[in-house]
């Protein structure tokens, strides 16, 4: 735990961590809040599903563009207008729902709000990587970032339900917008966000995808993310099968165990380099999911199976996001993180759609087995293409000249004494290698 104490004791990192954590309440709130609002106003579950899907598709489509803009102009110039626009979008959506328009109008409004969802999480990971280029503090920083995401999916739904029952479902949607806006504006106001160098204007269409390693990671993480969508269907389907609808809340078990696994992983050093760790974690995660259908005999055994499988989810994501930052061409780190978000959202949507059809035909156990096989595909991609998962050189893209970069208001905390294991991949010119 010493690494976490040192991390939170660093003034330059504390406020970016807190503001980005507030922002992460929104992904855990917004989908459920929209569903609760639409059902409360008399719309069908079909419409609710289509509208929430439109919102997520909007985020997925716009994510790489948002990341490219943040790299080009700096995070504050993107986060501030996005945060305000997203809040306005949620308010407009609630007002429109009360007017009872045709579903097509709600689809358009939800998608428009998703398009301007601020890329605070991706920007925060880039800032953390700059503050802690190497060593145990970097692992701890990425662990805190991932744990905050998991906690958002635990606290967010509870907050949405409490607001819907207490003051109305419309307020649940608006508060989700407020959390995103306040988190984005708060993060943008930090000196660490303002110190991120800006990239020169470029006609390069591929951007972050020029890195072979990023292309491998996008495919692999997209395959792993299919299992996330499968979870969203399988858990409530299992609850329905056993006649315990409230057991659908066991989705929180996955998030909680993922956060616990991430906490343990980020608190110490582990054998092997980052690529070896990620390959091992995805293989173990696959095995855990393959064994999960065996736990369907009872609710207790199913809960234990979910908990054990979830323990490896958090560490897998922590290792993946660190590696993505290492593999990104210099000046495209935010875009690379946003490509990952886009592929995760796409994988979740695909997994949920396919799992729903499989559940109707073969049951939740078969759907879960399919999700496990998709994670296995992701692990196989990493193993077969691990030769491409090496850091790129800083000279591979043009970056802003030193005189054009903002004057950093913070310096890397070199006064801290992180324990830095040997990096078998060698030095990087931009000093963003990881243990």
matplotlib code that plots the C-alpha trace (Angstrom):
import matplotlib.pyplot as plt

x = [0.0, 3.0, 2.8, -0.8, 0.1, 2.9, 0.7, -2.1, 0.5, 1.7, 0.0, 0.3, -1.6, -4.2, -6.6, -6.5, -7.3, -10.2, -11.8, -11.5, -12.9, -16.0, -16.4, -16.4, -19.7, -21.4, -20.7, -22.1, -25.2, -26.3, -27.5, -29.6, -30.8, -32.0, -33.8, -35.5, -36.6, -38.1, -39.9, -41.3, -42.6, -44.4, -41.9, -41.2, -38.0, -37.4, -37.2, -35.1, -32.7, -32.4, -32.0, -29.2, -27.6, -27.6, -25.9, -23.2, -22.7, -22.3, -19.5, -17.8, -17.9, -16.6, -14.0, -11.0, -11.8, -12.1, -8.7, -7.1, -8.4, -7.1, -3.7, -3.7, -5.0, -4.4, -7.0, -8.4, -9.6, -11.6, -12.8, -14.3, -16.6, -17.4, -18.3, -20.7, -22.2, -22.7, -24.5, -26.7, -27.4, -28.7, -30.9, -32.3, -32.9, -35.0, -37.0, -37.6, -38.8, -41.4, -42.7, -43.4, -41.8, -41.4, -38.6, -36.5, -36.1, -34.8, -32.4, -30.9, -30.6, -29.0, -26.5, -25.7, -25.0, -22.7, -20.7, -19.7, -19.0, -15.7, -12.6, -11.6, -10.6, -8.2, -6.7, -6.2, -4.2, -2.0, -1.4, -0.6, 1.9, 3.7, 3.8, 5.0, 6.9, 8.2, 8.2, 5.8, 4.0, 3.1, 1.5, -0.3, -1.6, -3.0, -4.5, -6.3, -7.6, -9.0, -10.4, -12.2, -13.9, -15.1, -16.3, -18.2, -20.1, -20.9, -21.8, -23.3, -26.3, -27.0, -27.0, -29.2, -31.8, -31.7, -32.3, -35.0, -36.9, -36.2, -36.5, -37.4, -35.8, -35.1, -32.8, -30.8, -30.0, -29.2, -26.9, -25.1, -24.5, -23.4, -20.9, -19.3, -19.2, -17.8, -15.2, -14.2, -14.0, -12.2, -9.6, -9.1, -8.3, -5.3, -1.8, -1.0, -3.7, -2.4, 1.2, 0.4, 2.3, 0.3, 0.8, 1.5, -1.2, -1.0, -2.7, -2.1, -5.5, -4.5, -3.1, -2.6, -3.4, 0.0, 1.4, 1.3, 1.1, -2.0, -3.7, -3.0, -4.3, -7.5, -8.4, -7.4, -9.2, -12.2, -12.5, -12.1, -14.7, -17.3, -17.4, -18.4, -21.6, -22.2, -22.1, -24.7, -27.1, -26.1, -26.4, -29.9, -30.9, -29.6, -31.5, -34.6, -34.0, -33.7, -36.7, -34.7, -34.9, -33.0, -30.0, -29.3, -27.6, -24.8, -23.3, -21.8, -19.9, -17.9, -17.1, -16.2, -13.9, -12.3, -11.5, -10.0, -7.9, -6.7, -5.9, -3.7, -2.1, -1.2, 0.2, 3.3, 5.7, 5.2, 7.5, 8.0, 7.5, 4.2, 3.6, 4.2, 2.0, -0.9, -0.6, -0.7, -3.6, -5.8, -5.1, -6.0, -9.1, -10.2, -9.8, -11.9, -14.7, -14.6, -15.1, -17.9, -20.8, -19.9, -21.0, -24.6, -25.8, -26.7, -26.8, -24.0, -21.7, -22.5, -21.6, -18.3, -17.6, -18.3, -16.0, -13.1, -13.4, -13.7, -10.4, -8.5, -10.5, -9.1, -5.4, -6.0, -7.3, -4.5, -1.8, -3.6, -3.9, -0.3, 0.8, -1.4, 0.3, 3.7, 2.8, 1.3, 3.2, 4.3, 1.7, -1.1, -1.5, -5.0, -6.2, -4.9, -6.7, -9.9, -9.5, -9.5, -12.7, -14.3, -13.4, -14.6, -18.0, -18.3, -17.4, -19.9, -22.7, -21.8, -21.5, -24.9, -26.7, -25.3, -25.6, -29.3, -29.9, -28.0, -29.8, -33.1, -32.0, -29.5, -29.6, -27.2, -24.5, -24.0, -23.9, -21.2, -19.2, -19.3, -18.0, -15.2, -14.1, -14.0, -11.6, -9.6, -9.5, -8.1, -5.5, -4.5, -4.1, -1.8, 0.3, 0.6, 1.3, 3.4, 6.4, 4.6, 3.9, 7.2, 7.5, 7.8, 10.5, 9.6, 10.8, 8.1, 5.7, 6.2, 5.4, 5.2, 8.4, 9.6, 8.8, 5.2, 4.5, 2.8, 5.1, 4.7, 3.3, 4.3, 7.4, 7.6, 7.9, 11.5, 11.8, 9.8, 11.7, 9.8, 11.2, 12.0, 12.5, 14.7, 12.9, 13.9, 12.5, 15.2, 15.0, 12.5, 13.3, 10.1, 10.6, 7.3, 8.4, 6.8, 8.2]
y = [0.0, 2.3, 3.0, 4.2, 6.5, 8.0, 8.5, 10.3, 12.4, 13.8, 17.2, 17.2, 13.9, 14.3, 16.7, 15.1, 11.7, 13.2, 15.1, 12.2, 9.8, 12.1, 11.9, 8.1, 8.1, 9.0, 5.8, 3.8, 6.1, 7.2, 4.0, 2.9, 6.5, 6.7, 3.4, 4.4, 7.7, 6.2, 3.4, 5.9, 8.0, 5.0, 4.0, 0.3, -1.6, -1.9, 1.9, 2.2, -0.3, 1.4, 4.9, 3.7, 1.9, 5.1, 7.0, 4.3, 4.2, 8.0, 7.7, 4.9, 6.7, 10.0, 8.7, 8.5, 12.0, 13.3, 11.8, 13.2, 16.7, 16.4, 15.5, 18.3, 21.2, 19.9, 18.3, 21.6, 22.9, 19.7, 18.9, 22.3, 22.6, 18.8, 18.9, 21.8, 20.4, 17.0, 18.6, 20.6, 17.4, 15.5, 18.4, 18.6, 14.9, 15.1, 18.0, 16.2, 13.0, 15.0, 16.3, 12.7, 12.9, 10.0, 7.6, 8.8, 12.2, 10.6, 8.4, 11.5, 13.4, 10.4, 9.9, 13.6, 13.7, 10.6, 12.3, 15.1, 12.9, 14.3, 12.1, 12.7, 9.2, 8.9, 12.3, 11.4, 8.3, 10.4, 12.9, 10.1, 8.6, 11.9, 12.4, 8.9, 7.7, 4.5, 2.4, 1.2, 4.6, 4.3, 0.9, 2.3, 5.3, 3.2, 0.8, 3.7, 4.9, 1.4, 0.9, 4.2, 3.0, -0.2, 1.8, 4.0, 1.0, 0.1, 3.5, 4.9, 2.5, 2.9, 6.7, 6.5, 4.4, 6.5, 9.7, 8.2, 7.0, 10.2, 13.2, 11.7, 9.7, 12.9, 14.1, 10.9, 11.7, 15.3, 14.5, 12.0, 15.0, 17.2, 14.6, 14.4, 18.2, 18.9, 16.2, 17.4, 21.0, 20.3, 18.1, 20.7, 23.3, 21.4, 22.3, 18.7, 18.8, 22.1, 20.8, 18.1, 18.9, 19.6, 17.8, 19.6, 19.7, 16.5, 15.1, 11.6, 9.8, 6.7, 8.7, 6.4, 3.4, 3.9, 2.0, -1.8, -2.5, -0.2, -2.1, -5.4, -4.0, -2.6, -6.1, -8.0, -5.7, -5.5, -9.3, -9.3, -6.6, -8.9, -10.8, -7.5, -7.3, -11.0, -10.4, -7.7, -10.3, -13.5, -12.4, -11.0, -14.0, -16.4, -14.5, -14.9, -18.7, -19.3, -17.1, -14.5, -11.2, -9.3, -11.6, -9.4, -7.0, -9.6, -7.6, -5.5, -8.6, -8.5, -4.8, -5.2, -8.2, -6.5, -3.5, -5.7, -7.6, -4.2, -3.0, -6.0, -5.9, -2.2, -2.4, -4.4, -5.4, -8.7, -11.0, -10.4, -7.4, -5.8, -7.8, -11.1, -10.0, -9.1, -12.4, -14.3, -12.4, -12.8, -16.5, -16.9, -14.7, -17.0, -20.1, -18.4, -17.6, -21.1, -22.6, -20.1, -22.2, -25.0, -22.7, -22.3, -25.1, -22.6, -18.9, -19.0, -21.0, -18.6, -15.6, -17.2, -18.0, -14.4, -13.1, -15.4, -14.5, -10.8, -10.8, -11.0, -8.4, -5.4, -6.4, -7.2, -3.7, -2.1, -3.9, -3.2, 0.6, 0.9, -1.0, 1.1, 4.2, 2.6, 1.6, 4.8, 7.0, 10.1, 12.8, 10.3, 8.9, 10.3, 9.1, 5.7, 5.5, 6.7, 4.0, 1.5, 3.0, 2.8, -0.9, -1.7, -0.1, -1.9, -5.2, -4.6, -3.9, -6.9, -9.2, -8.1, -8.5, -12.0, -13.1, -12.2, -14.4, -17.3, -17.1, -17.3, -20.4, -22.3, -20.6, -18.4, -21.1, -21.3, -17.5, -17.4, -20.0, -17.9, -14.9, -16.9, -18.1, -14.5, -13.6, -16.6, -15.1, -11.9, -13.8, -15.7, -12.4, -11.1, -14.3, -14.6, -10.9, -10.2, -9.4, -6.2, -5.1, -3.1, 0.6, 2.9, 5.6, 9.2, 10.3, 8.3, 11.3, 15.0, 16.8, 20.4, 22.3, 23.0, 26.7, 25.9, 23.6, 25.1, 25.8, 22.8, 23.9, 20.6, 18.5, 14.7, 13.9, 12.7, 13.3, 10.2, 7.0, 4.4, 1.0, 0.5, -3.0, -3.7, -3.0, -5.8, -3.7, -1.1, 2.7, 4.9, 8.4, 9.8, 8.0, 6.3, 2.7, 0.6, -2.2]
z = [0.0, 0.2, -3.5, -3.1, -0.2, -2.1, -5.1, -3.2, -1.4, -4.7, -5.1, -8.9, -9.1, -6.4, -8.1, -11.5, -9.8, -7.8, -10.7, -13.2, -10.6, -10.3, -14.1, -14.0, -12.1, -15.4, -17.4, -14.4, -14.2, -17.6, -19.2, -16.3, -15.7, -19.3, -19.0, -15.8, -17.3, -20.4, -18.6, -16.1, -19.0, -20.6, -23.3, -24.0, -23.1, -26.8, -27.2, -24.0, -25.4, -28.8, -27.2, -24.8, -27.6, -29.7, -26.8, -26.6, -30.3, -30.3, -27.8, -29.7, -33.0, -31.7, -29.2, -31.7, -33.0, -29.5, -28.6, -31.8, -30.9, -27.4, -28.7, -31.2, -29.0, -25.5, -23.1, -21.7, -25.1, -25.7, -22.2, -21.4, -24.4, -24.3, -20.6, -21.1, -24.3, -22.7, -19.7, -22.1, -24.0, -21.0, -20.0, -23.6, -23.5, -20.3, -21.6, -24.9, -23.1, -21.1, -24.4, -25.6, -29.1, -31.5, -30.6, -33.5, -31.9, -28.7, -30.6, -32.3, -29.0, -27.2, -30.0, -30.1, -26.4, -26.7, -29.5, -27.1, -24.1, -22.7, -23.0, -19.4, -18.6, -21.6, -20.8, -17.2, -18.1, -20.4, -17.5, -15.0, -17.5, -17.7, -14.0, -13.3, -16.4, -14.9, -11.8, -9.1, -8.9, -12.5, -12.0, -8.9, -10.8, -13.6, -11.0, -9.3, -12.6, -13.4, -9.9, -10.2, -13.3, -11.5, -8.5, -10.9, -12.1, -8.5, -7.2, -10.4, -10.7, -7.0, -7.3, -10.4, -8.6, -5.5, -7.5, -9.6, -6.5, -4.5, -6.8, -10.2, -13.0, -15.0, -12.3, -12.5, -16.2, -15.4, -12.4, -14.7, -17.0, -14.1, -12.9, -16.4, -16.8, -13.3, -13.6, -17.1, -16.1, -12.9, -14.6, -17.4, -14.8, -13.3, -14.2, -15.1, -17.9, -19.2, -19.3, -21.8, -25.1, -28.2, -31.4, -34.7, -37.3, -39.4, -42.5, -41.2, -41.3, -39.3, -36.4, -33.4, -35.6, -37.3, -34.4, -35.1, -31.4, -31.0, -33.9, -32.1, -28.8, -30.4, -31.8, -28.7, -26.2, -28.4, -28.3, -24.5, -24.2, -25.8, -22.5, -20.7, -22.8, -22.2, -18.4, -18.8, -20.3, -18.6, -15.0, -15.2, -17.4, -14.8, -12.1, -14.2, -14.7, -10.9, -10.1, -8.2, -10.2, -7.5, -8.2, -11.3, -8.8, -8.7, -11.6, -8.7, -7.6, -10.8, -10.4, -6.8, -7.3, -10.4, -8.2, -5.5, -8.0, -9.5, -6.0, -5.3, -8.7, -8.6, -5.1, -5.8, -8.6, -10.5, -12.4, -16.2, -18.3, -19.1, -22.3, -20.5, -17.6, -20.0, -21.9, -18.7, -17.2, -20.3, -20.4, -16.7, -17.2, -20.0, -17.8, -15.1, -17.5, -19.0, -15.6, -14.7, -16.3, -13.8, -11.0, -12.3, -9.9, -7.2, -6.5, -4.0, -6.3, -9.1, -6.9, -6.0, -9.7, -10.6, -7.8, -8.8, -12.5, -11.8, -9.8, -13.1, -14.9, -13.2, -13.5, -17.2, -17.9, -15.8, -17.8, -21.1, -20.6, -19.5, -22.6, -24.9, -23.5, -24.2, -27.7, -28.8, -31.2, -29.3, -29.5, -30.1, -26.5, -25.9, -29.3, -28.6, -25.3, -27.0, -29.7, -26.9, -25.5, -28.9, -29.3, -25.8, -26.3, -29.7, -28.0, -25.2, -27.7, -29.8, -26.8, -25.4, -28.7, -29.4, -25.8, -25.8, -28.9, -27.4, -24.1, -25.8, -27.7, -25.5, -22.1, -20.0, -19.6, -23.4, -23.7, -20.9, -22.7, -25.9, -23.9, -22.5, -26.0, -27.1, -24.3, -25.4, -28.9, -27.4, -25.5, -28.7, -30.6, -27.9, -27.8, -31.6, -32.1, -29.0, -31.3, -32.3, -28.7, -28.4, -27.6, -30.6, -31.0, -30.3, -33.8, -35.6, -35.5, -35.5, -32.3, -31.5, -31.2, -27.7, -28.0, -29.0, -26.1, -23.0, -20.2, -17.8, -14.5, -12.8, -13.1, -12.8, -9.2, -9.3, -5.6, -5.0, -4.6, -6.7, -7.1, -10.8, -12.0, -15.0, -18.3, -20.7, -23.6, -23.4, -23.0, -24.8, -26.0, -24.5, -21.1, -21.0, -20.6, -17.9, -15.7]

ax = plt.figure().add_subplot(projection="3d")
ax.plot(x, y, z, "-o")
ax.set_aspect("equal")
plt.show()
